[in-house]
């Protein structure tokens, strides 16, 4: 018990040291930050480029064209909404799932993204109201229709690699049961990836119990949408400690909409990125909404991960 406490104190001191270093050396960081970001991401086994949400806006770019940019490593399709205990596919403005094969044209684009080495996930939203039995039934439906071909080609005419939890309304009951049930479909031959997109406050009302199951591969925290959610080092450290014992990455969730609280301008994103990549559990930058107006000279340089460690791109 004494050794455990000492380890926690040591960790806290190390995190404080990193924070103080980032604050005191900010002018130097601004001069050399591109090289430091690149170097840090090359050293990190988890820094694998950028993720993005797709399907929320009529102005989203073509999915296949986005996946053809090798800085991307994750694509999250939005979304499969839960209306109580009933899943309803709602890819806003992209297709009409109420018609037979109304979203089937997305299949070749999903397959193209997967062929590029990008993990494609389907995001859960809506207003869930699940019992434990409901959660198991929903998991089975998702497995049969989106994660496997057990019920034929499925509404998307392709399978996805995993499921993302982005629940911000409804009931928080049995979402932990749903997460475990989905994880149970993983096999040594076929892993089901799970991610969560909580708001910045700890604990997140809807996803706390689900995250605490420890079954999520990725947690990309939304550091935007509210004045209290603007990114700053202490809140990142708090999330890092919150996830400390779980085998999950922690990612910086950002908005590309300059009118949203928490928007980080390109120059400031350099310093934020340098700070977060120093943490071993750092995963990626997850971009949620809007169009990021950064050019190559002022934008965020990121390694494209295992796919091509020698090429660097800007978010554009």
Backbone bond lengths (Angstrom), bond angles and torsions (degrees), N, CA, C in turn:
res aa  C-N    CA-C-N  psi(-1)  N-CA   C-N-CA  omega(-1)  CA-C   N-CA-C  phi
1 X - - - 1.466 - - 1.520 111.24 -
2 X 1.355 116.15 -40.32 1.462 120.21 179.09 1.518 110.94 -64.85
3 X 1.330 115.45 -42.93 1.469 119.24 179.69 1.520 110.76 -62.84
4 X 1.343 117.50 -39.24 1.468 121.37 -179.85 1.521 110.32 -62.12
5 X 1.324 117.44 -44.50 1.453 121.18 -179.71 1.520 110.81 -64.05
6 X 1.345 115.43 -41.58 1.457 119.07 178.97 1.516 111.63 -61.44
7 X 1.334 115.91 -38.74 1.475 120.18 178.65 1.513 110.84 -63.52
8 X 1.343 116.44 -41.06 1.454 119.86 179.41 1.529 110.95 -63.39
9 X 1.356 116.51 -41.52 1.456 120.02 179.37 1.522 110.44 -63.85
10 X 1.340 116.12 -42.55 1.459 120.12 178.54 1.518 111.30 -59.89
11 X 1.349 116.06 -43.54 1.461 120.37 178.79 1.517 110.88 -61.31
12 X 1.336 116.39 -43.73 1.462 120.65 -179.52 1.524 110.84 -62.50
13 X 1.337 116.77 -40.04 1.455 120.38 179.15 1.530 111.07 -66.19
14 X 1.334 115.82 -38.57 1.458 119.67 178.95 1.522 111.16 -64.69
15 X 1.342 116.43 -43.18 1.459 120.59 179.64 1.527 110.86 -64.99
16 X 1.358 115.82 -40.18 1.462 119.53 178.40 1.518 110.80 -63.81
17 X 1.335 115.67 -38.62 1.460 120.23 179.46 1.520 110.82 -62.85
18 X 1.343 116.49 -42.41 1.472 120.51 178.45 1.522 110.25 -62.09
19 X 1.347 116.28 -44.55 1.463 120.67 -179.34 1.521 111.40 -61.01
20 X 1.356 116.14 -47.20 1.455 120.36 -179.38 1.528 111.37 -62.75
21 X 1.327 115.97 -38.57 1.456 120.18 179.59 1.526 109.94 -63.71
22 X 1.343 116.53 -44.40 1.470 120.58 -178.74 1.519 111.16 -62.65
23 X 1.349 116.59 -38.17 1.461 120.29 -178.16 1.525 111.86 -72.04
24 X 1.324 117.44 -44.68 1.458 121.05 -173.86 1.522 113.26 -74.97
25 X 1.332 116.43 -26.70 1.467 119.27 -176.14 1.519 112.83 -105.69
26 X 1.335 117.40 20.40 1.461 120.11 -175.51 1.528 113.10 -55.83
27 X 1.351 120.50 -43.01 1.482 118.48 179.15 1.523 112.56 -59.41
28 X 1.334 115.98 -39.11 1.467 118.74 178.39 1.520 110.59 -67.00
29 X 1.348 116.60 -39.98 1.471 120.48 179.93 1.525 110.70 -58.63
30 X 1.335 116.16 -40.54 1.460 119.03 -177.54 1.521 111.46 -61.78
31 X 1.321 116.35 -28.75 1.464 119.87 -178.96 1.519 112.42 -81.08
32 X 1.351 116.67 -37.55 1.467 119.22 -172.24 1.518 113.02 -114.45
33 X 1.355 117.40 6.59 1.458 120.08 -170.93 1.534 114.76 -58.91
34 X 1.355 120.28 -38.47 1.471 117.24 -179.72 1.524 112.92 -56.88
35 X 1.325 117.13 -43.65 1.464 120.17 179.86 1.514 111.69 -66.95
36 X 1.339 116.89 -37.78 1.461 120.36 -179.59 1.522 111.37 -67.53
37 X 1.323 116.46 -41.32 1.464 119.65 178.94 1.517 110.76 -62.44
38 X 1.323 115.87 -46.36 1.455 120.16 179.08 1.516 110.84 -60.32
39 X 1.329 116.56 -47.94 1.456 121.22 -179.44 1.517 111.62 -60.08
40 X 1.341 116.82 -43.69 1.462 120.52 -177.79 1.519 111.27 -65.39
41 X 1.315 116.29 -40.48 1.462 118.72 -178.39 1.520 111.77 -70.76
42 X 1.332 117.46 -32.88 1.456 119.64 176.36 1.518 110.19 -65.61
43 X 1.348 116.69 -38.79 1.461 120.11 -179.80 1.518 112.01 -71.10
44 X 1.328 117.36 -26.64 1.463 120.22 -173.94 1.513 111.36 -84.49
45 X 1.333 116.30 132.73 1.466 120.17 177.06 1.514 111.02 -78.63
46 X 1.363 117.07 -14.17 1.452 120.23 -176.17 1.530 112.59 -99.15
47 X 1.359 116.97 -20.06 1.450 119.25 -176.38 1.512 110.77 -74.32
48 X 1.299 116.96 95.83 1.457 120.34 -172.24 1.518 111.14 -120.93
49 X 1.340 116.61 51.13 1.442 118.74 175.11 1.507 113.12 81.48
50 X 1.318 116.62 -151.79 1.455 123.76 -168.73 1.525 110.08 -118.92
51 X 1.332 115.98 149.79 1.463 121.25 172.22 1.522 109.74 -113.27
52 X 1.313 116.78 159.01 1.465 120.04 178.46 1.524 110.57 -146.43
53 X 1.338 114.36 150.98 1.462 121.63 171.90 1.524 108.17 -93.30
54 X 1.328 115.45 142.71 1.462 120.13 -177.31 1.523 109.17 -139.61
55 X 1.355 115.48 140.72 1.460 120.61 176.08 1.506 113.82 110.16
56 X 1.332 117.17 0.57 1.458 120.18 -177.17 1.514 113.08 -90.40
57 X 1.317 116.92 -14.61 1.456 119.95 -172.69 1.522 111.09 -141.31
58 X 1.309 114.82 146.04 1.462 121.16 175.73 1.524 110.76 -62.92
59 X 1.343 116.00 -22.04 1.465 120.51 -174.99 1.525 112.55 -91.06
60 X 1.329 117.61 1.96 1.464 119.43 175.73 1.526 109.89 -59.98
61 X 1.312 115.56 143.89 1.458 119.98 175.79 1.527 110.61 -71.34
62 X 1.313 115.70 166.57 1.454 120.99 176.44 1.528 109.57 -57.59
63 X 1.322 116.62 132.01 1.462 120.69 -174.99 1.517 112.11 -60.42
64 X 1.313 117.37 -45.43 1.459 120.36 -179.15 1.523 111.47 -63.98
65 X 1.336 117.43 -38.22 1.454 120.31 179.04 1.527 110.94 -65.19
66 X 1.323 116.87 -38.52 1.460 119.34 177.00 1.523 110.93 -65.11
67 X 1.322 116.14 -41.79 1.461 119.75 -178.82 1.518 112.23 -69.24
68 X 1.320 117.27 -15.13 1.458 120.51 178.65 1.527 111.50 -78.67
69 X 1.332 117.11 -6.78 1.463 122.36 176.16 1.522 108.11 -91.13
70 X 1.306 116.91 117.27 1.459 120.24 -169.72 1.520 114.64 -75.81
71 X 1.339 118.56 3.62 1.464 117.17 172.46 1.529 110.70 -77.30
72 X 1.336 118.10 -18.50 1.463 120.60 -176.21 1.522 111.87 -85.03
73 X 1.340 114.91 138.56 1.466 121.36 178.37 1.520 112.68 -123.65
74 X 1.335 117.14 -17.67 1.457 121.18 -179.49 1.524 109.42 -137.79
75 X 1.330 116.40 137.33 1.457 122.39 173.50 1.521 107.65 -127.56
76 X 1.328 116.18 126.15 1.461 121.02 -178.27 1.521 108.47 -114.63
77 X 1.325 116.74 116.26 1.456 121.94 -179.15 1.528 109.03 -84.46
78 X 1.309 116.76 131.63 1.460 121.55 -175.96 1.532 109.68 -120.59
79 X 1.334 116.16 117.87 1.447 126.67 2.34 1.529 109.04 -161.25
80 X 1.348 113.92 172.99 1.459 122.31 169.95 1.521 106.32 -104.11
81 X 1.309 116.82 104.45 1.460 120.95 -175.07 1.517 111.19 -86.14
82 X 1.323 115.24 140.25 1.458 121.43 175.50 1.523 108.68 -98.51
83 X 1.333 115.97 114.20 1.465 121.95 174.48 1.520 106.84 -99.57
84 X 1.325 116.34 91.00 1.462 119.84 -171.57 1.515 109.27 71.12
85 X 1.335 115.44 -113.12 1.472 119.79 177.43 1.523 111.87 -109.02
86 X 1.337 116.36 16.30 1.469 120.78 -175.22 1.526 110.24 -114.65
87 X 1.343 118.33 119.09 1.468 120.70 177.12 1.529 111.32 -78.57
88 X 1.335 116.18 133.35 1.463 122.26 -179.04 1.526 108.27 -131.48
89 X 1.325 117.13 117.74 1.459 120.77 178.90 1.521 109.66 -69.41
90 X 1.332 116.26 129.28 1.452 120.97 -178.45 1.522 109.10 -142.07
91 X 1.324 116.48 81.96 1.465 121.40 175.07 1.520 106.40 -90.72
92 X 1.327 116.14 88.80 1.455 122.37 -168.61 1.521 112.09 -53.42
93 X 1.318 114.52 127.35 1.475 122.77 173.06 1.527 113.94 64.21
94 X 1.334 117.83 7.69 1.457 119.77 -177.81 1.523 112.38 -106.39
95 X 1.314 116.41 -34.47 1.460 120.16 -179.77 1.520 108.28 -163.56
96 X 1.316 116.38 168.30 1.462 121.39 -179.83 1.522 109.31 -116.96
97 X 1.332 117.01 96.42 1.469 119.54 -176.48 1.514 114.01 -69.92
98 X 1.359 117.61 -8.36 1.464 119.29 178.47 1.526 111.56 -73.92
99 X 1.335 117.00 -17.59 1.458 121.31 175.36 1.523 110.00 -93.20
100 X 1.326 118.14 144.97 1.471 119.85 176.13 1.531 110.59 -56.47
101 X 1.299 115.58 128.29 1.468 122.31 -179.49 1.525 112.38 59.62
102 X 1.341 116.65 25.60 1.460 119.99 -177.89 1.515 113.92 -65.71
103 X 1.330 117.96 -23.20 1.466 121.75 179.28 1.527 111.93 -115.82
104 X 1.323 116.06 11.32 1.469 119.75 -175.17 1.521 112.37 -63.50
105 X 1.353 117.16 -27.30 1.463 119.06 -177.33 1.533 111.70 -64.53
106 X 1.351 117.01 -18.44 1.459 120.04 179.01 1.529 111.97 -71.66
107 X 1.331 116.67 -17.96 1.451 120.82 -173.90 1.517 113.64 -57.48
108 X 1.323 117.63 -45.84 1.462 119.16 -177.03 1.518 111.17 -68.73
109 X 1.343 117.02 -30.17 1.464 119.72 178.28 1.526 110.92 -72.57
110 X 1.332 116.35 -39.42 1.464 120.27 176.52 1.525 109.98 -62.21
111 X 1.315 115.70 -45.62 1.469 119.54 178.88 1.529 111.45 -62.93
112 X 1.334 116.51 -36.61 1.461 119.68 177.51 1.527 110.17 -63.35
113 X 1.338 117.06 -45.59 1.469 121.08 179.57 1.528 110.53 -59.19
114 X 1.322 116.16 -45.23 1.466 120.01 179.99 1.524 110.25 -63.90
115 X 1.330 116.53 -36.44 1.455 120.31 178.00 1.518 112.88 -66.33
116 X 1.329 117.01 -22.33 1.459 122.11 177.10 1.526 111.89 -85.15
117 X 1.323 116.39 3.15 1.460 120.07 -179.25 1.508 114.32 86.15
118 X 1.323 117.15 11.12 1.465 122.27 -179.95 1.524 109.35 -89.99
119 X 1.323 116.57 132.29 1.449 120.99 174.31 1.523 108.57 -80.25
120 X 1.331 116.47 124.37 1.461 121.89 -178.89 1.525 108.65 -105.95
121 X 1.328 115.76 123.45 1.453 121.23 179.61 1.525 109.67 -118.96
122 X 1.319 116.34 153.56 1.457 122.63 175.47 1.520 107.62 -107.59
123 X 1.337 116.63 126.59 1.458 121.28 -174.34 1.525 111.08 -88.32
124 X 1.339 115.66 137.25 1.458 122.55 174.36 1.522 109.47 -93.74
125 X 1.326 116.65 128.94 1.458 121.52 176.50 1.517 109.96 -135.29
126 X 1.332 115.69 -149.67 1.451 120.13 176.20 1.521 114.04 84.76
127 X 1.339 114.95 -155.95 1.466 122.24 -178.38 1.531 108.86 -124.84
128 X 1.316 118.18 84.10 1.466 120.36 -177.45 1.525 112.14 -71.39
129 X 1.291 114.63 151.34 1.469 122.51 171.79 1.524 105.35 -149.27
130 X 1.326 116.50 86.64 1.458 122.24 -167.90 1.524 112.04 -113.63
131 X 1.312 115.00 136.56 1.458 120.49 163.04 1.520 107.78 -87.87
132 X 1.311 117.23 174.22 1.465 119.75 177.77 1.526 110.67 -61.12
133 X 1.336 117.38 -42.98 1.465 120.50 178.14 1.527 110.90 -63.34
134 X 1.352 116.50 -41.34 1.462 120.38 177.98 1.524 110.88 -58.18
135 X 1.328 115.69 -42.89 1.461 120.05 -177.86 1.521 111.03 -60.21
136 X 1.323 117.25 -43.32 1.467 120.32 178.25 1.526 111.01 -65.45
137 X 1.334 117.03 -37.47 1.465 120.35 179.40 1.531 111.05 -67.66
138 X 1.328 115.97 -40.84 1.463 119.87 178.54 1.531 110.25 -65.04
139 X 1.323 116.63 -42.06 1.466 120.33 178.00 1.527 110.88 -59.88
140 X 1.326 116.46 -42.18 1.467 119.76 178.99 1.518 110.86 -64.95
141 X 1.345 117.25 -40.50 1.465 121.04 178.03 1.534 110.45 -61.77
142 X 1.325 115.97 -45.57 1.460 119.96 -179.52 1.526 110.71 -63.09
143 X 1.312 116.30 -42.84 1.460 119.86 179.01 1.528 110.92 -60.80
144 X 1.300 117.00 -47.63 1.467 120.84 -175.98 1.520 113.15 -68.39
145 X 1.350 117.42 -32.42 1.462 120.42 -171.34 1.527 115.32 -104.25
146 X 1.337 117.90 -20.64 1.456 119.42 -175.24 1.527 114.24 -129.49
147 X 1.321 117.42 -25.29 1.458 120.30 -176.46 1.525 113.43 -104.13
148 X 1.325 116.35 -14.88 1.464 120.74 178.81 1.520 108.20 -143.12
149 X 1.313 115.23 176.66 1.470 120.26 176.68 1.527 111.67 -105.81
150 X 1.314 115.71 25.71 1.461 119.46 -176.11 1.518 113.26 -61.82
151 X 1.334 116.62 -29.21 1.464 120.36 179.82 1.521 111.39 -110.81
152 X 1.322 116.69 29.18 1.453 120.19 -177.03 1.516 110.67 93.73
153 X 1.332 117.94 -163.41 1.470 120.83 -174.28 1.523 114.28 -67.51
154 X 1.337 118.97 -20.64 1.451 121.50 178.47 1.516 112.72 82.46
155 X 1.354 116.94 167.24 1.471 120.83 -175.81 1.518 114.22 -60.09
156 X 1.333 117.92 -28.41 1.466 120.89 -178.52 1.524 112.57 -94.45
157 X 1.314 116.46 -1.97 1.462 121.66 -178.87 1.526 111.51 58.89
158 X 1.323 116.05 26.73 1.468 122.60 178.16 1.517 107.55 -168.02
159 X 1.307 116.42 160.84 1.462 120.18 175.52 1.525 109.35 -100.20
160 X 1.329 115.08 151.40 1.456 120.74 175.88 1.526 108.90 -104.58
161 X 1.332 115.81 166.53 1.460 120.79 -176.62 1.518 113.39 -84.49
162 X 1.324 116.15 -20.00 1.455 117.53 -176.54 1.513 112.43 -175.92
163 X 1.347 114.71 -173.50 1.456 122.02 -174.34 1.522 109.08 -127.01
164 X 1.318 114.57 137.15 1.463 123.07 178.42 1.530 108.98 -108.32
165 X 1.332 117.69 136.66 1.464 122.54 177.54 1.530 108.50 -102.19
166 X 1.328 115.95 110.78 1.464 120.46 174.41 1.529 108.08 -129.39
167 X 1.321 114.66 70.14 1.461 122.39 -176.05 1.524 108.80 -96.39
168 X 1.344 116.32 124.74 1.456 121.07 -178.27 1.519 112.70 -132.29
169 X 1.330 116.74 13.96 1.457 120.34 178.33 1.527 108.40 -161.46
170 X 1.328 116.34 175.37 1.456 120.11 -179.19 1.516 111.60 82.31
171 X 1.327 115.68 -150.34 1.461 122.44 -178.70 1.527 110.45 -100.23
172 X 1.329 115.52 148.51 1.472 119.32 176.76 1.525 111.91 -96.88
173 X 1.314 117.15 9.30 1.451 120.24 -176.89 1.535 112.17 -77.14
174 X 1.335 115.33 137.10 1.473 124.56 171.80 1.524 114.22 67.84
175 X 1.333 117.87 11.18 1.465 118.24 173.71 1.529 110.36 -69.15
176 X 1.330 116.67 -28.40 1.463 119.75 174.24 1.526 111.16 -67.46
177 X 1.325 116.27 -36.81 1.465 120.94 176.90 1.526 109.77 -64.90
178 X 1.336 116.29 -42.08 1.466 121.21 178.98 1.527 110.95 -62.41
179 X 1.332 116.50 -43.01 1.466 119.88 -179.83 1.523 110.57 -62.28
180 X 1.321 117.50 -46.16 1.466 120.28 179.69 1.520 111.24 -64.00
181 X 1.338 116.57 -39.84 1.465 120.08 -179.01 1.526 110.95 -63.97
182 X 1.326 117.35 -39.51 1.466 120.38 177.12 1.514 110.97 -67.44
183 X 1.339 117.01 -42.38 1.463 120.23 178.38 1.521 111.16 -60.04
184 X 1.314 117.44 -32.99 1.469 120.73 -177.71 1.521 113.06 -66.42
185 X 1.341 116.69 -13.37 1.467 118.95 176.23 1.529 111.86 -81.14
186 X 1.320 116.70 -10.66 1.467 118.95 177.16 1.517 111.03 -66.98
187 X 1.308 115.29 143.31 1.466 122.03 174.58 1.523 107.54 -133.02
188 X 1.323 118.82 168.00 1.472 119.83 175.96 1.524 112.78 -58.08
189 X 1.337 116.18 -27.79 1.468 120.15 -178.96 1.534 112.40 -88.50
190 X 1.327 117.18 -23.34 1.472 120.26 -172.30 1.533 109.26 -145.27
191 X 1.313 115.50 100.70 1.456 120.04 179.37 1.514 110.51 -85.53
192 X 1.326 116.57 136.48 1.457 122.62 171.78 1.528 107.32 -97.33
193 X 1.332 116.81 112.98 1.456 121.20 -179.19 1.523 110.18 -80.57
194 X 1.321 115.56 140.81 1.458 121.17 178.42 1.520 109.95 -127.55
195 X 1.321 115.63 137.26 1.460 120.70 176.09 1.519 109.07 -135.33
196 X 1.328 115.62 160.39 1.458 121.96 177.72 1.516 108.77 -134.14
197 X 1.334 115.97 144.69 1.463 121.52 -178.61 1.531 109.07 -125.14
198 X 1.333 117.38 72.93 1.465 119.65 -179.17 1.521 112.01 -75.12
199 X 1.347 115.29 160.43 1.451 119.83 168.15 1.524 108.51 -72.13
200 X 1.327 117.15 171.86 1.462 119.07 -168.55 1.525 114.07 -74.88
201 X 1.348 118.75 -23.51 1.451 119.36 -177.35 1.525 111.20 -68.72
202 X 1.337 115.93 141.54 1.465 121.85 178.11 1.526 108.33 -110.94
203 X 1.350 117.79 126.49 1.471 126.18 -3.89 1.523 111.28 -83.75
204 X 1.306 115.82 154.92 1.457 120.60 173.11 1.527 108.07 -72.79
205 X 1.337 117.21 127.32 1.461 121.37 -173.28 1.527 112.10 -57.71
206 X 1.312 116.68 -42.00 1.464 120.12 -173.67 1.534 112.98 -84.71
207 X 1.323 117.17 -34.46 1.463 119.14 -168.76 1.528 114.74 -109.86
208 X 1.324 117.70 -1.33 1.462 120.11 -177.86 1.528 112.38 -54.60
209 X 1.335 117.31 -53.12 1.469 120.03 -177.34 1.521 111.39 -63.53
210 X 1.326 116.57 -37.88 1.465 119.70 179.67 1.533 110.67 -66.95
211 X 1.329 116.63 -45.46 1.470 119.64 -179.85 1.516 110.67 -62.07
212 X 1.319 116.71 -37.63 1.460 120.87 -176.96 1.536 113.02 -71.66
213 X 1.317 118.09 -5.19 1.468 119.29 171.46 1.524 110.83 -70.18
214 X 1.341 116.26 -22.61 1.459 120.08 -179.28 1.512 114.83 77.82
215 X 1.345 118.16 13.14 1.467 119.62 -175.34 1.532 112.71 -94.31
216 X 1.331 117.82 -4.49 1.464 119.61 -176.18 1.528 111.28 -83.26
217 X 1.311 115.37 137.14 1.462 121.59 175.60 1.525 111.27 -79.77
218 X 1.329 116.39 -35.01 1.457 121.13 -175.17 1.529 110.00 -137.18
219 X 1.320 115.53 139.75 1.463 121.90 169.95 1.517 106.56 -126.54
220 X 1.355 115.94 111.90 1.463 119.22 177.06 1.528 107.61 -108.42
221 X 1.328 114.53 106.54 1.455 122.02 -174.86 1.525 109.99 -77.59
222 X 1.334 116.17 134.97 1.458 121.15 179.75 1.536 109.46 -84.46
223 X 1.327 115.45 99.05 1.458 120.51 179.11 1.530 109.99 -91.14
224 X 1.307 116.48 56.53 1.453 121.99 179.61 1.514 108.62 -166.34
225 X 1.337 116.48 174.57 1.457 121.03 175.10 1.512 114.49 96.21
226 X 1.335 117.22 -8.65 1.459 121.17 -178.20 1.531 106.58 -158.86
227 X 1.345 118.27 143.91 1.465 119.20 179.64 1.525 113.59 -55.72
228 X 1.337 117.01 -31.14 1.459 120.19 -179.08 1.519 112.51 -76.57
229 X 1.336 117.46 -8.14 1.460 121.09 -175.75 1.524 113.28 -102.51
230 X 1.314 117.39 9.62 1.459 118.54 176.17 1.522 109.18 -63.78
231 X 1.324 115.80 136.89 1.458 119.58 -176.30 1.528 111.76 -66.51
232 X 1.326 115.80 133.49 1.450 121.99 168.56 1.527 107.18 -152.46
233 X 1.337 118.36 152.35 1.471 120.84 -170.45 1.517 115.85 -51.55
234 X 1.356 121.05 -43.58 1.469 118.46 -177.72 1.529 113.92 -59.19
235 X 1.330 118.10 -36.12 1.464 118.54 -178.67 1.537 110.45 -72.88
236 X 1.342 116.22 -33.22 1.464 118.98 173.75 1.523 110.09 -63.20
237 X 1.321 117.17 -45.17 1.458 121.62 179.86 1.530 110.41 -62.21
238 X 1.336 116.87 -38.64 1.464 120.18 178.61 1.523 110.97 -62.08
239 X 1.335 116.66 -42.35 1.465 119.79 177.36 1.524 110.79 -66.66
240 X 1.316 116.50 -37.79 1.458 120.27 179.57 1.525 110.41 -61.47
241 X 1.316 116.58 -43.86 1.469 120.42 178.26 1.524 111.36 -67.94
242 X 1.315 116.47 -36.72 1.468 122.18 179.49 1.527 111.16 -60.69
243 X 1.336 116.34 -36.49 1.472 121.13 -177.89 1.528 112.75 -98.43
244 X 1.308 116.91 7.58 1.461 121.91 -167.95 1.529 113.51 -52.41
245 X 1.325 118.38 -44.31 1.465 120.05 -172.61 1.523 113.58 -87.81
246 X 1.328 117.73 0.22 1.461 120.29 -176.96 1.528 111.28 -101.43
247 X 1.301 115.67 149.59 1.456 121.60 179.03 1.531 108.77 -86.83
248 X 1.331 114.76 70.70 1.460 120.85 -178.02 1.515 109.19 -140.28
249 X 1.315 116.72 152.23 1.456 119.82 173.70 1.525 109.11 -89.18
250 X 1.318 115.08 155.52 1.462 122.29 175.80 1.517 107.97 -114.24
251 X 1.324 116.10 123.07 1.467 120.69 -175.39 1.521 111.15 -118.01
252 X 1.317 114.79 152.80 1.459 122.25 -179.94 1.520 108.97 -90.49
253 X 1.324 116.07 107.24 1.452 121.60 179.13 1.518 110.62 -87.13
254 X 1.328 117.05 122.30 1.465 121.77 -175.49 1.512 110.42 -126.61
255 X 1.330 115.20 156.72 1.451 121.52 173.67 1.522 109.47 -102.28
256 X 1.310 115.83 146.09 1.459 120.92 174.57 1.527 111.20 -96.86
257 X 1.328 116.64 5.07 1.463 121.14 -177.28 1.528 109.40 -95.40
258 X 1.327 118.94 110.20 1.463 121.11 -176.08 1.518 113.69 -65.68
259 X 1.336 118.30 -14.07 1.457 121.47 179.47 1.524 112.90 -89.40
260 X 1.332 117.23 0.81 1.460 121.81 -177.78 1.526 110.53 -97.30
261 X 1.332 116.47 137.14 1.460 120.22 175.00 1.524 109.67 -56.41
262 X 1.320 115.44 132.88 1.459 119.63 -179.88 1.508 114.16 96.85
263 X 1.340 117.59 -3.04 1.462 120.06 177.36 1.526 109.36 -59.43
264 X 1.343 116.46 133.85 1.460 121.90 -179.48 1.525 108.71 -110.03
265 X 1.330 118.43 115.65 1.468 120.38 177.42 1.528 110.81 -60.93
266 X 1.309 115.51 158.38 1.463 120.96 -174.16 1.521 112.97 -54.99
267 X 1.332 117.44 -47.16 1.462 120.00 -177.56 1.521 111.40 -61.75
268 X 1.329 116.86 -41.31 1.463 120.14 179.43 1.525 111.67 -69.75
269 X 1.316 116.33 -29.28 1.458 119.01 -179.48 1.526 111.32 -66.47
270 X 1.330 116.87 -26.14 1.463 119.87 173.64 1.527 110.49 -56.05
271 X 1.330 116.25 -52.74 1.461 119.96 -175.74 1.517 111.19 -67.64
272 X 1.328 117.18 -38.16 1.470 120.18 178.18 1.526 110.34 -62.11
273 X 1.331 115.26 -42.35 1.459 119.00 -178.22 1.519 111.06 -66.34
274 X 1.320 116.50 -42.71 1.460 118.52 177.88 1.524 110.99 -58.42
275 X 1.320 116.98 -40.24 1.463 120.54 -179.06 1.530 111.07 -64.45
276 X 1.335 118.01 -50.10 1.465 119.92 -171.53 1.521 112.95 -72.29
277 X 1.350 117.88 -29.17 1.463 118.35 -177.36 1.521 111.98 -72.18
278 X 1.331 117.66 -9.94 1.459 119.32 177.08 1.531 112.52 -73.77
279 X 1.320 117.31 -13.86 1.460 121.63 -176.55 1.524 109.90 -91.95
280 X 1.332 118.25 130.00 1.474 121.19 -175.82 1.518 114.24 -57.64
281 X 1.340 117.80 -28.68 1.461 119.46 -177.79 1.524 112.68 -87.31
282 X 1.341 117.13 3.62 1.464 118.39 179.66 1.528 110.67 -59.37
283 X 1.335 116.07 135.87 1.455 120.85 -179.16 1.509 113.94 -105.65
284 X 1.341 116.81 -66.68 1.453 119.89 -173.50 1.519 109.27 -165.21
285 X 1.311 116.74 178.71 1.455 122.13 164.42 1.521 107.20 -97.09
286 X 1.339 116.71 126.70 1.455 120.51 178.02 1.521 107.98 -110.02
287 X 1.336 115.80 119.74 1.454 121.75 -175.51 1.526 108.71 -101.13
288 X 1.337 116.07 122.97 1.458 120.89 -169.40 1.524 115.37 -96.64
289 X 1.310 119.35 -42.38 1.466 117.94 -169.21 1.522 111.26 -153.39
290 X 1.340 114.84 157.20 1.449 120.35 175.63 1.519 113.03 78.12
291 X 1.326 115.65 -169.33 1.459 121.37 178.92 1.518 107.74 -121.63
292 X 1.310 116.43 124.71 1.457 120.78 -176.88 1.527 109.47 -80.98
293 X 1.327 115.54 118.06 1.467 120.54 -175.55 1.521 110.08 -91.67
294 X 1.319 116.63 70.46 1.457 121.67 177.48 1.523 108.66 -119.86
295 X 1.331 116.91 138.19 1.457 118.76 172.86 1.522 109.39 -103.58
296 X 1.320 116.30 177.28 1.464 120.13 -171.94 1.521 111.83 -62.21
297 X 1.325 118.09 -40.63 1.462 120.15 -175.01 1.527 112.44 -73.23
298 X 1.341 117.16 -32.21 1.461 119.82 -176.71 1.513 112.17 -108.52
299 X 1.350 115.99 -5.13 1.458 119.36 -173.85 1.510 113.75 -82.11
300 X 1.299 114.71 -171.45 1.455 121.07 -177.45 1.515 109.71 -96.70
301 X 1.336 116.94 116.22 1.450 121.36 178.79 1.516 108.94 -84.53
302 X 1.310 115.28 126.42 1.458 119.50 -178.73 1.514 110.44 -134.07
303 X 1.301 115.92 139.25 1.458 119.12 172.25 1.511 108.41 -67.81
304 X 1.318 115.58 144.50 1.459 118.60 -179.68 1.519 112.14 -86.40
305 X 1.314 117.49 13.41 1.455 121.38 172.47 1.512 112.75 80.83
306 X 1.326 115.12 -154.18 1.450 121.19 -174.54 1.521 112.25 -63.29
307 X 1.334 115.41 -22.00 1.457 118.61 -175.38 1.536 111.58 -66.96
308 X 1.338 117.24 -41.03 1.461 120.37 -179.96 1.513 108.34 -159.98
309 X 1.324 117.06 93.94 1.442 120.96 -176.07 1.530 112.98 -74.71
310 X 1.317 117.84 -7.53 1.451 120.28 -175.11 1.531 113.49 -99.96
311 X 1.337 117.14 -2.19 1.449 120.02 -176.46 1.528 109.09 -118.66
312 X 1.325 115.69 141.72 1.443 120.64 -178.84 1.518 108.97 -131.32
313 X 1.347 114.49 145.26 1.450 119.62 -172.39 1.528 110.04 -134.14
314 X 1.299 115.74 161.58 1.468 120.23 173.32 1.519 108.27 -104.10
315 X 1.329 115.51 153.06 1.462 119.60 170.22 1.527 106.14 -74.92
316 X 1.316 115.81 121.75 1.460 117.53 -176.79 1.524 111.00 -132.82
